[in-house]
Amino acid sequence: MNLKRVTNAKLIVVLREKKHVRYLICEKTVNRIGSALYNLALLTLASKQTYSTLAISLVKLFENLPGLLEPILAYLTDRETKRLKKAALLNVIQVLLYFALAFLLLKYQMPLALFVIILLANVLSDLLDGYMSKMFTPFSKTWIDQSERREISSLDIVLFSLSIIIGQLIGAQWLAVYPNNFWGLALLNAVTFALSLFFLKKIKFDDTVKMVMSAQDNVSATDFLQKMRLAYTHMKQKHIMQTVWLLTFGKVIAMGYGLLLNVAMVSTSNLRLGSYSQTLVILQLTSLIGLLLGSFLRFNWLEKINYGQLIMLANVALVFAIGSCFLGLPLGYTLFFKLIGIILSGYMAPKYYTDLVQVIDEEQLTRVDSLVNFVLLISAPLGILLTTICLQLFGLKTSWLLELGATLIFILAGEIVIYKNKH
């Protein structure tokens, strides 16, 4: 295996010299830690319910709900001029939201209401996160040079996974020391959002971006559809649709696998290392290691492989991960194959995003990015829904077999599509 040595000197220089980029990365990381705190709380609470399979499925579905509104959020952000100021205001709302949630959870102790309140609070907070993210999307093109973009994207992807792990570790430790003390977690969450606001306020840089709409333009459903159609046409002109569709169907498979693994961890001690919440953290840690290896290492032979083949290779690793779960092998086998798949995905993600930002025009970037994410996020609840139906109809063992068959069919169909487009 020929490994191309990569130095991180460029990344260090960028972070040292471009304070606005550094503070923005810090803001996003701390914000994600806060979000991860309550995602773990939700899954932990769901796993304790008598209807745990349905509850876990609901949590997974609602996790992706804000992302389904990304195109609308992207459309609305076209009107934003003072983006940093608006983001700070939304951050304040998040802080107040979790302070209010902490007060309610301290005063009222009702298990079912607790679950619903946390679920809805997370959705609202994630919607605010999504809006801020869409406002920041053009900065990937205006604040970061092309030569620096892949390193920054790699760092952002790794920090995304790391922030989830840190958030879940804090949440798991909190629940271990203070069982069922969710109001304290809400208060801690408010503190993390306040800290992200601190970093956001330190950014002093030009936040002007090219816009298709002005603040005076009227917002309408017709105009929204027209703008999205233009973005879709732009994507076709730039020849990125094949990769998007392969990623989409691949994510349907991956999300189904994720749900099956979560359900299996509840009922199968062989697939747990410690408690359920601790196993979730271990899975996230595996993802972090895979992303670190995939994002920052450069393999010459992988550089020559197109995106479609990288997706297929990652799904081959998934086949082995599913097979190990079906055979009832210890969690270590699943973690190993999951690690291989994430290394491949982690290798592809920053490279793909760098190319996407480069080829898409600045005024179309937010909408194209939102459309890509929207299509991918549609696949997430679809995969969860189909897997939930299989679980209810056939049980866990048969669902593993169906998941394995679906993955093999996807790999075969994907290779046929790649071959036809190549020739």
C-alpha angles and dihedrals in degrees: 000000000000110000118194110217113236125197121210092206091107092052092050091049092050093050092046097047101035104059093173091059091046094050092046091053090048091050093051093045095051090044091054091050089058092049092049091054093068097035087065091044090055094049091046091051091046092051090057095055122101086234091050097148092054092041093052090048090052091051091051092047094049091047088066098039096091090051091058088065093053096108090054091047090048091050092051094048089061087080095053118108107165095046100165092051092049092048090053090053092051089049090055089053090053091052092050091045094058094041087056091046091051090053093050094047091049093051100039125044109190117140098209094041088046091057093048094046094051091046094052093042090054092050092052093046091048090051089056089047090051093052092050091047091054091050089053097046097091089054087073086070102033102039100037127057120231092246091055099041101089093051092048091047090051091051092048092051093049093046089050090059093040092052090053091051093048091047093048092045090053091045094047093048091047092051090046092054097034108028114204092002096135096151090066090052090051090053091049089049090055089053092053091051089049089053091051087052088055092057092044092055090053092063110104107176142113108282095182115131136175110267134194092202131047126215089256096056117106119246114228140158091241093053091046092054091046092052092048091049090053090050091050091049089050090053091052091049090054092050098235100124098093091058091045093053093046089050089048097054090040090056092052087059094043095050091050089052091049092053093047090050092050092050092044091052090058095052102029120062089192089070095052132081103198116323127354093257092048090052090053089056091049090053090051090048089054089052091051093052091048092049092048092052095041099043102045103033121079119210115192094214092050091051088063095052118091123234094258093057091047089055091050092049091052090052092051087060088049090055090060092045091053091046092053091052092048091051091050095241119164119278091256091075092052091048091052095053091040088054092054092050093049092049089057093044091045090051092052101042102069092038091051094045091048091053091045094053090046098052100037118083115247096242090051097041099090094049095043090049090049092048092051091048091045093054091046092048093050086059091054099062089037091057091045093047094049091047092048090053090050091050092051094046104036109015131236101297096053091042089059089054092049090049090051092050093048091052093051091049090050092052092050094046092045093053090051092052092047092048094049094048091047093053 
